[in-house]
Amino acid sequence: MAILTNIVYYIVPFVVLLGILVFVHEFGHFLAARLLGVKVVAFSIGFGKKIWSRTDKKGTCWQLAAIPLGGYCQFLGDADASSSTVDGTLENLTEEEKKGAFPLQKTWKKILIVVAGPLFNYLFAVLLFCGIFWMYGKMIYPAVVGEVSENSAAQKAGIMAGDKIISVDGVEVVDFMALSNAIQMLTENTAEVVIERPMSVKLQPEIVEACGENAPTKLLGVSGQIVESNDAAAEKIVLPIINKVLPNSPAQKAGLQKGDTLDAVDGKKLDLFKELKEYVTAHQDDEIELQYHRRMVLAVHWDDADLNEDKSTQQHRLLGVKSKPELTAAETYTFPQAVAAGVKETYDITAMTLQGVWQMITGRRGGEDVGGIIRIAELSGDVSKTGGLLGFVYFMALISVNLGLINLFPIPVLDGGNLVIFLIELLIGRELKPNVKDYIFKFGLLVVLALMVFATWNDIVHLIGRIFN
């Protein structure tokens, strides 16, 4: 029964996920080729032995193959599915057939056909994100701490419930998703976390000595922050941000500090400092409660006890905080807003992925995050179990972005490698010699195989760690 359950939750979602994404990618190549007059010989989902095939009126063989770990779109004149070598029988084609042969096309056409695959992955991701945001909105979890886990990195750093997290090592945090991403992109086990802490205090206005003499009215003993203006005749705007605390004043005794932002007095919201002055003047003999917040910089450190909380061999930094459920809200979008949000989500994922890759290249991040087919199968199963259809669709969009991006890497045999070669040919005005291309693509194949072996090894180690933990 357990085996059947795993097939349902892991194998089926993985095959569906990969099948759809491969189809989208290869259909981009196919559509661009058809529009530009290039004949597509074969369109295959999967590799190896054919289990189903059909040839359309234009001579394209559409097929499903036994190994569902990729696919290809082979053009007339290609000796292989990656368009890296030319078919030796190219010269035997008729003049009419040569018009549809990929190797004989103008370079700009080749570039468009190559770019179309990754582009379709990006468009597909935007479409999925747009659909999710338009139909369901986006759940927003403000970066306000609702609960701090016992003995967590957050508790050790002094983070408390109610704190609003502003940034992590200079990276702005707008919600819990951004917080999680910022922490996972750290390359060290220490970070500076900027928070805003809400506070309140009760004060009794007193006669305060100011500038060598007693003030005529009772005061709290604070001054506000003046907004500089180029208009000398304009009235100065003073914000309710403490610029100075007078010695021996009620404010100093209560612990108020320069930089504290005053939010409200006795529950009444403050927009300008003069509103506080007016309120104090009107309540000379009353105890006053001030609500304010203070920005603080805390040093967070992760040690071995804070890592591996996901019960795997892969290390993940967890801050150890939970959101405030009562602040969670679904942000709704119009269709144009959903499109914009979909584009932004796609951009953010791309930027974060490139940042992680660059950190690996420069040695600031280890290679344990590199995953392959096994990891995708594992994650697709986990998502289908816990996230339902909506989570699965979001995960599909995420993988589609990564698939499009990886294929644009300038590695020969990938689309990005072909793109670089075609751009070089465009610049020099002629094709590279066949033996030069052959060496380039052999090197690229070696790199891709090495990456696949490395990713598979990571996947196996991760999976073993997950099973035994």
Secondary structure as the mmCIF struct_conf table of DSSP 4:
data_model
#
loop_
_struct_conf.conf_type_id
_struct_conf.id
_struct_conf.beg_label_comp_id
_struct_conf.beg_label_asym_id
_struct_conf.beg_label_seq_id
_struct_conf.end_label_comp_id
_struct_conf.end_label_asym_id
_struct_conf.end_label_seq_id
HELX_RH_AL_P HELX_RH_AL_P1 ALA A 2 ASN A 6
HELX_RH_PI_P HELX_RH_PI_P1 ILE A 7 ILE A 11
HELX_RH_AL_P HELX_RH_AL_P2 VAL A 12 LEU A 35
TURN_TY1_P TURN_TY1_P1 LEU A 36 GLY A 37
HELX_LH_PP_P HELX_LH_PP_P1 VAL A 38 LYS A 39
STRN STRN1 VAL A 40 THR A 55
TURN_TY1_P TURN_TY1_P2 LYS A 57 LYS A 58
BEND BEND1 GLY A 59 GLY A 59
STRN STRN2 CYS A 61 PHE A 75
TURN_TY1_P TURN_TY1_P3 LEU A 76 GLY A 77
STRN STRN3 ASP A 78 ASP A 78
BEND BEND2 ALA A 79 ASP A 80
TURN_TY1_P TURN_TY1_P4 ALA A 81 SER A 82
BEND BEND3 SER A 83 SER A 83
BEND BEND4 THR A 85 THR A 85
STRN STRN4 VAL A 86 VAL A 86
TURN_TY1_P TURN_TY1_P5 GLY A 88 THR A 89
HELX_RH_3T_P HELX_RH_3T_P1 LEU A 90 ASN A 92
BEND BEND5 LEU A 93 LEU A 93
HELX_RH_AL_P HELX_RH_AL_P3 GLU A 95 LYS A 98
TURN_TY1_P TURN_TY1_P6 LYS A 99 GLY A 100
HELX_RH_3T_P HELX_RH_3T_P2 PHE A 102 LEU A 104
BEND BEND6 GLN A 105 GLN A 105
HELX_RH_AL_P HELX_RH_AL_P4 THR A 107 TYR A 136
STRN STRN5 LYS A 138 ILE A 140
STRN STRN6 PRO A 142 PRO A 142
BEND BEND7 ALA A 143 ALA A 143
STRN STRN7 VAL A 144 VAL A 144
STRN STRN8 VAL A 145 VAL A 148
TURN_TY1_P TURN_TY1_P7 GLU A 150 ASN A 151
HELX_RH_AL_P HELX_RH_AL_P5 ALA A 153 ALA A 157
TURN_TY1_P TURN_TY1_P8 GLY A 158 GLY A 158
TURN_TY1_P TURN_TY1_P9 ALA A 161 GLY A 162
HELX_LH_PP_P HELX_LH_PP_P2 ASP A 163 ASP A 163
STRN STRN9 LYS A 164 VAL A 168
TURN_TY1_P TURN_TY1_P10 ASP A 169 GLY A 170
STRN STRN10 VAL A 171 GLU A 172
STRN STRN11 ASP A 175 ASP A 175
HELX_RH_AL_P HELX_RH_AL_P6 PHE A 176 GLN A 184
TURN_TY1_P TURN_TY1_P11 MET A 185 MET A 185
BEND BEND8 THR A 187 ASN A 189
STRN STRN12 THR A 190 LEU A 203
STRN STRN13 GLU A 206 ALA A 210
TURN_TY1_P TURN_TY1_P12 CYS A 211 GLY A 212
STRN STRN14 GLU A 213 LEU A 219
STRN STRN15 VAL A 222 VAL A 227
HELX_LH_PP_P HELX_LH_PP_P3 GLU A 228 GLU A 228
BEND BEND9 ASN A 230 ASN A 230
TURN_TY1_P TURN_TY1_P13 ALA A 232 ALA A 233
BEND BEND10 ALA A 234 ALA A 234
HELX_LH_PP_P HELX_LH_PP_P4 GLU A 235 LYS A 236
STRN STRN16 ILE A 237 VAL A 245
TURN_TY1_P TURN_TY1_P14 PRO A 247 ASN A 248
BEND BEND11 SER A 249 SER A 249
HELX_RH_AL_P HELX_RH_AL_P7 PRO A 250 ALA A 254
TURN_TY1_P TURN_TY1_P15 GLY A 255 GLY A 255
TURN_TY1_P TURN_TY1_P16 LYS A 258 GLY A 259
HELX_LH_PP_P HELX_LH_PP_P5 ASP A 260 ASP A 260
STRN STRN17 THR A 261 VAL A 265
TURN_TY1_P TURN_TY1_P17 ASP A 266 GLY A 267
STRN STRN18 LYS A 268 LYS A 269
BEND BEND12 ASP A 271 LEU A 272
HELX_RH_AL_P HELX_RH_AL_P8 PHE A 273 ALA A 282
TURN_TY1_P TURN_TY1_P18 HIS A 283 ASP A 285
BEND BEND13 ASP A 286 ASP A 286
STRN STRN19 ILE A 288 HIS A 301
HELX_RH_3T_P HELX_RH_3T_P3 ASP A 304 ASP A 306
BEND BEND14 LEU A 307 LEU A 307
TURN_TY1_P TURN_TY1_P19 GLU A 309 ASP A 310
BEND BEND15 LYS A 311 GLN A 314
STRN STRN20 VAL A 321 SER A 323
HELX_RH_3T_P HELX_RH_3T_P4 PRO A 325 LEU A 327
STRN STRN21 ALA A 329 GLU A 331
HELX_LH_PP_P HELX_LH_PP_P6 THR A 332 THR A 332
HELX_RH_AL_P HELX_RH_AL_P9 PHE A 335 ILE A 361
TURN_TY1_P TURN_TY1_P20 THR A 362 GLY A 363
BEND BEND16 ARG A 364 ARG A 365
HELX_RH_3T_P HELX_RH_3T_P5 GLY A 367 ASP A 369
HELX_RH_AL_P HELX_RH_AL_P10 ILE A 373 THR A 386
TURN_TY1_P TURN_TY1_P21 GLY A 387 GLY A 387
HELX_RH_AL_P HELX_RH_AL_P11 GLY A 388 ASN A 407
TURN_TY1_P TURN_TY1_P22 LEU A 408 LEU A 408
BEND BEND17 PHE A 409 PRO A 410
TURN_TY1_P TURN_TY1_P23 PRO A 412 VAL A 413
BEND BEND18 LEU A 414 LEU A 414
HELX_RH_AL_P HELX_RH_AL_P12 ASP A 415 ILE A 428
TURN_TY1_P TURN_TY1_P24 GLY A 429 GLY A 429
BEND BEND19 ARG A 430 ARG A 430
HELX_LH_PP_P HELX_LH_PP_P7 GLU A 431 LYS A 433
HELX_RH_AL_P HELX_RH_AL_P13 PRO A 434 PHE A 468
#
